[in-house]
Structure formats: structure tokens, C-alpha cells
């Protein structure tokens, strides 16, 4: 996992990333502008979801990496911005 702010997170608010993010992996993994993955502990809890974050960096992933802002889409995400 690789992320512009953290690799894996439960709660991330009011953060931003402007640096380049890249990862190559020989195994499956996740990469994102703010976080590569959000922990299942946050699932369904809007107070623990990512809010008010943005990423202006380019995110480059290896062939086995899944590129996403936050990998799991089952979380409540608010005010998220990503440009690359």
C-alpha cells in the first residue's frame, strides 16, 4: 500500500498531498493520493470517513497495484477532491 498522506487509515480529515506518489509491486496492493486503503473499522461510520481532503499529485501505480483515491467505495466520503 502507498498513499500521499498514509498507507492505511481509519480516520483522515483536513489533509492534503501535493507530492508525487508512485509504487511498483510484484504482489497486489493499493495506492492513493491521500490513502492507499481505508480500514474496514471505518465502514459505514461517516464520522470516521475521509472528509475535506484533497490531492493535487500524480499517482502512478505498478501493473498489480489498484490506483484509487481511497480503495474501498463502501465508505461515506465527503468533500473529496483529486486532480492529476
C-alpha positions in Angstrom: 0.0 0.0 0.0 1.1 3.5 -0.7 -0.6 6.9 0.0 0.3 10.5 -0.2 -0.5 11.0 3.5 -0.8 7.5 4.9 -0.8 3.9 3.5 -3.8 2.6 5.6 -6.2 4.8 7.6 -9.3 4.7 9.7 -9.9 8.4 10.0 -8.4 11.1 7.8 -9.7 14.7 7.8 -8.4 18.1 6.6 -5.3 16.7 4.9 -3.8 17.3 1.5 -1.0 16.0 -0.6 1.0 17.8 -3.4 3.9 15.3 -3.8 4.2 12.6 -6.5 3.1 9.1 -5.5 4.4 6.0 -7.2 4.7 2.4 -6.3 5.6 -0.8 -8.1 4.6 -4.1 -6.7 5.1 -7.7 -7.5 2.1 -8.5 -5.4 -1.4 -7.0 -5.3 -1.6 -3.6 -3.5 -3.4 -0.3 -3.3 -2.2 3.3 -3.9 -4.0 6.6 -3.5 -3.4 10.3 -3.3 -4.4 10.5 0.4 -4.5 6.9 1.5 -3.9 3.6 -0.3 -6.6 1.9 1.7 -9.2 2.8 4.4 -9.6 0.3 7.2 -12.8 -1.7 7.5 -13.1 -0.3 11.0 -14.4 2.9 9.4 -17.0 1.2 7.2 -20.4 2.8 7.5 -19.3 5.4 10.0 -19.5 8.9 8.4 -17.7 10.4 11.4 -14.7 8.2 10.7 -14.7 8.6 6.9 -12.4 10.8 5.0 -13.6 14.4 4.8 -12.2 17.7 3.5 -9.1 16.2 1.9 -7.5 16.9 -1.5 -4.7 15.6 -3.7 -3.0 17.5 -6.5 -0.3 14.9 -7.1 0.2 12.5 -9.9 -0.5 8.9 -8.7 1.4 6.2 -10.7 0.8 2.5 -9.9 2.6 -0.7 -11.0 0.7 -3.3 -13.0 -0.6 -5.1 -9.9 -1.5 -2.0 -7.9 -5.1 -0.7 -7.8 -5.0 3.1 -8.2 -7.7 4.8 -6.3 -8.3 7.8 -4.0 -9.5 5.6 -1.2 -9.7 1.9 -2.3 -13.0 0.9 -0.7 -16.0 2.7 -2.1 -18.4 1.5 0.7 -17.3 4.3 3.0 -19.0 7.7 3.3 -16.7 10.2 1.7 -17.3 13.9 1.8 -15.7 16.9 0.0 -13.1 14.9 -1.7 -11.0 16.4 -4.5 -8.4 14.8 -6.6 -6.6 16.2 -9.6 -3.8 14.6 -11.6 
